Amino acid sequence: MRLHSNLESVDEQETATFAKWILDIGDGIIDDENDGYATIQVPAHQLITQYDDPISAIVKSTFPDLDQHHNNPEFFKSKAILASTNETVEQINHYVLSFIPGDHMEYLSSYSVDKSETNEDLYFQSITTEFLNSLNTSGLPTHSIKLKIGSPIMLLRNLDQNQGLCNGTRLVVTKMAKHVIAAEIISGKNIGLAVYIPRMSMSPSQSPWPFKLLRRQFPIMLSHAMTINKSQGQSLSMVGLYLPKPIRYPIVRPPAIIQFRAAFHNDKTFIEIPPFYHEQWAPNYPQEVRFKYNGATYPIRVQQHRGRYFFADELADVRADLKIYESIIINLFA
């Protein structure tokens, strides 16, 4: 009994030390005085130092005995690999998918292009299907999505707040058909709920191209791995961090809570951030904040337009789904 008690004490000390290390990084005091950037020294016992293939090593460490647990939703519920770019995330997800037994099903997207925002007709004459297939940007599913039964996925759009189908919700695939995917929720408030995900037409909120692309695809991505930004709001007990290249994240100290009164109207699709928070956050605005209402949390993107910052279209979706039209106090957490 004494040995067991000592082991628990050691675990508690290690947990407290790790928690303080994480908080110090977030508060920007992990290193000496800095100009907003600091070099983070990761403790040696948290590193994988011996490997032949780095992706294989991080997958085996994060998902031990994957071949035995690939059909267990609980196995993926609290595990994920984090990476800094969508390209790296896609590499890891494809690698893990190849280890799951069974045949995969591939879903391809279709397109339409809105030319109304530009007059460059000659430009559109040169656009090919192959070019459209290759286009990827944040928040938009890829042209090709490959899935297997038991694959963990993440929603990229709000579908139904009442069912817990929000941007960032994680699920596992239970059945695949041509026009619909059946899945079970493994995160949020409706864990275990069986749902159906349809195809839908989507376009990026801020198009990086000289035209508006409408991609019809399932609003999902594989989520064995996800970007560091996408992991915000997730509850994970086992995380592998894969950084093939050095990354630089600015150390910022935004206010913990944004609170202000805003009037929702039927014709309002976004809300501008009050000037006070421009001074507090500039130039390093968070990419996403969380809106709390009646005990539920919804992710809301922050967008910039002509030097002004707004809470983006997800806020309008939440307003419509929750039928909020009156003037209320909004709490948004960075």
PETA-V681702 format. One record per residue. N is the residue number from 0. NEAR is the number of other ideal C-beta (glycine too) atoms within 8 Angstrom. D_LAST is the distance of its C-alpha to the last C-alpha in Angstrom with 2 decimals. Layout:
N|NEAR|D_LAST / N|NEAR|D_LAST
This chain:
0|4|43.83 / 1|5|43.34 / 2|6|42.29 / 3|7|39.75 / 4|8|38.37 / 5|8|38.16 / 6|8|36.33 / 7|8|33.73 / 8|8|33.38 / 9|8|32.95 / 10|8|30.25 / 11|8|28.37 / 12|8|28.73 / 13|8|27.53 / 14|8|24.46 / 15|8|23.69 / 16|8|24.33 / 17|8|22.12 / 18|8|19.21 / 19|8|19.73 / 20|10|19.97 / 21|8|16.61 / 22|8|14.96 / 23|9|17.06 / 24|9|15.90 / 25|6|12.20 / 26|7|13.47 / 27|11|15.78 / 28|5|18.93 / 29|8|20.38 / 30|7|23.00 / 31|4|24.94 / 32|2|23.75 / 33|9|22.32 / 34|3|21.52 / 35|7|17.99 / 36|7|19.41 / 37|9|21.07 / 38|4|23.29 / 39|7|22.18 / 40|4|25.30 / 41|6|24.95 / 42|7|27.40 / 43|6|30.58 / 44|4|30.70 / 45|5|27.49 / 46|7|29.03 / 47|8|31.46 / 48|5|34.19 / 49|3|37.12 / 50|8|37.01 / 51|4|38.90 / 52|6|36.26 / 53|9|32.62 / 54|10|31.25 / 55|10|33.86 / 56|11|33.01 / 57|13|29.27 / 58|16|30.09 / 59|9|32.79 / 60|8|30.64 / 61|12|27.68 / 62|11|29.96 / 63|6|33.19 / 64|6|36.17 / 65|12|34.44 / 66|7|37.85 / 67|5|38.43 / 68|9|35.14 / 69|11|34.18 / 70|5|35.13 / 71|7|33.15 / 72|9|29.76 / 73|5|28.87 / 74|9|29.31 / 75|13|26.41 / 76|10|24.19 / 77|6|22.43 / 78|11|23.36 / 79|15|22.07 / 80|14|22.50 / 81|12|19.67 / 82|14|20.60 / 83|8|19.30 / 84|7|21.10 / 85|8|22.17 / 86|6|25.76 / 87|12|25.55 / 88|13|23.87 / 89|9|26.74 / 90|9|29.30 / 91|16|28.21 / 92|13|28.03 / 93|10|31.51 / 94|11|32.84 / 95|14|31.78 / 96|14|33.09 / 97|6|36.44 / 98|9|36.86 / 99|11|36.45 / 100|4|39.97 / 101|7|40.99 / 102|4|41.06 / 103|8|38.00 / 104|8|37.60 / 105|7|36.42 / 106|10|34.80 / 107|6|35.18 / 108|12|33.52 / 109|7|35.31 / 110|10|34.48 / 111|7|35.05 / 112|11|34.38 / 113|10|33.80 / 114|8|35.92 / 115|5|35.50 / 116|7|32.93 / 117|8|35.38 / 118|3|39.13 / 119|7|39.59 / 120|7|42.03 / 121|6|43.51 / 122|10|40.18 / 123|10|39.92 / 124|6|43.44 / 125|6|42.43 / 126|8|39.47 / 127|6|40.48 / 128|6|39.25 / 129|6|38.68 / 130|8|36.42 / 131|12|34.30 / 132|9|34.14 / 133|7|32.76 / 134|9|29.80 / 135|6|26.37 / 136|8|22.90 / 137|5|19.35 / 138|7|18.96 / 139|12|22.75 / 140|12|25.00 / 141|10|27.82 / 142|10|31.37 / 143|9|32.65 / 144|12|31.08 / 145|11|33.18 / 146|13|32.83 / 147|12|34.86 / 148|9|35.14 / 149|10|32.65 / 150|12|30.17 / 151|12|26.48 / 152|14|24.57 / 153|14|21.12 / 154|16|20.68 / 155|11|19.44 / 156|8|19.68 / 157|13|19.38 / 158|9|22.96 / 159|9|23.25 / 160|12|20.54 / 161|5|23.40 / 162|10|24.41 / 163|12|20.95 / 164|12|21.34 / 165|12|17.87 / 166|9|16.35 / 167|11|15.77 / 168|12|18.40 / 169|16|20.92 / 170|15|24.64 / 171|13|28.03 / 172|15|30.82 / 173|8|33.85 / 174|7|36.01 / 175|8|36.23 / 176|7|38.20 / 177|3|38.68 / 178|5|36.55 / 179|9|34.24 / 180|12|32.52 / 181|12|32.57 / 182|13|29.82 / 183|11|28.60 / 184|16|24.99 / 185|11|23.87 / 186|11|20.21 / 187|9|18.51 / 188|5|20.60 / 189|8|23.77 / 190|9|24.74 / 191|6|28.34 / 192|9|28.54 / 193|7|30.73 / 194|12|29.59 / 195|7|30.84 / 196|14|28.98 / 197|7|30.78 / 198|7|30.84 / 199|9|29.17 / 200|7|29.11 / 201|13|25.90 / 202|11|25.13 / 203|11|22.26 / 204|8|20.21 / 205|5|20.94 / 206|9|24.31 / 207|5|25.23 / 208|6|28.87 / 209|6|31.30 / 210|12|31.44 / 211|9|29.43 / 212|14|29.76 / 213|11|29.90 / 214|13|29.89 / 215|11|31.17 / 216|14|30.01 / 217|11|28.43 / 218|11|24.62 / 219|12|24.16 / 220|12|24.10 / 221|16|25.50 / 222|12|22.99 / 223|14|25.03 / 224|14|22.79 / 225|13|19.47 / 226|11|17.37 / 227|7|14.82 / 228|7|12.09 / 229|9|13.64 / 230|12|13.62 / 231|8|9.95 / 232|7|10.57 / 233|11|14.25 / 234|5|16.53 / 235|9|18.83 / 236|6|21.52 / 237|8|23.23 / 238|11|21.51 / 239|11|23.50 / 240|7|22.04 / 241|13|24.29 / 242|8|24.12 / 243|5|27.46 / 244|5|26.49 / 245|4|24.69 / 246|6|21.13 / 247|5|19.38 / 248|4|15.65 / 249|7|14.82 / 250|9|13.64 / 251|8|11.12 / 252|5|9.88 / 253|10|7.27 / 254|7|7.32 / 255|5|5.82 / 256|8|6.49 / 257|13|7.71 / 258|7|11.14 / 259|7|14.09 / 260|7|17.13 / 261|8|17.75 / 262|6|21.03 / 263|10|21.13 / 264|6|24.31 / 265|4|26.14 / 266|4|26.20 / 267|9|22.58 / 268|5|20.74 / 269|11|17.57 / 270|9|16.04 / 271|8|15.60 / 272|10|12.70 / 273|8|14.55 / 274|5|16.12 / 275|6|14.75 / 276|12|11.29 / 277|10|13.39 / 278|7|14.94 / 279|8|11.96 / 280|11|10.28 / 281|7|13.56 / 282|3|14.74 / 283|8|11.90 / 284|9|9.46 / 285|9|6.84 / 286|6|9.07 / 287|10|7.16 / 288|12|4.73 / 289|12|6.58 / 290|14|9.29 / 291|10|11.37 / 292|9|15.01 / 293|4|18.16 / 294|4|16.84 / 295|8|15.60 / 296|7|12.21 / 297|13|12.04 / 298|14|10.11 / 299|14|10.01 / 300|12|10.59 / 301|14|10.31 / 302|11|13.94 / 303|8|16.12 / 304|6|19.66 / 305|3|22.19 / 306|4|19.90 / 307|7|17.82 / 308|11|14.33 / 309|12|13.89 / 310|15|12.09 / 311|11|14.51 / 312|9|17.25 / 313|13|15.48 / 314|12|14.73 / 315|10|18.48 / 316|9|19.31 / 317|15|17.48 / 318|11|19.20 / 319|7|22.50 / 320|10|22.39 / 321|9|21.54 / 322|5|23.94 / 323|9|21.74 / 324|7|23.73 / 325|6|23.81 / 326|6|21.77 / 327|8|19.11 / 328|6|16.25 / 329|11|12.91 / 330|9|9.95 / 331|13|6.60 / 332|9|3.80 / 333|9|0.00
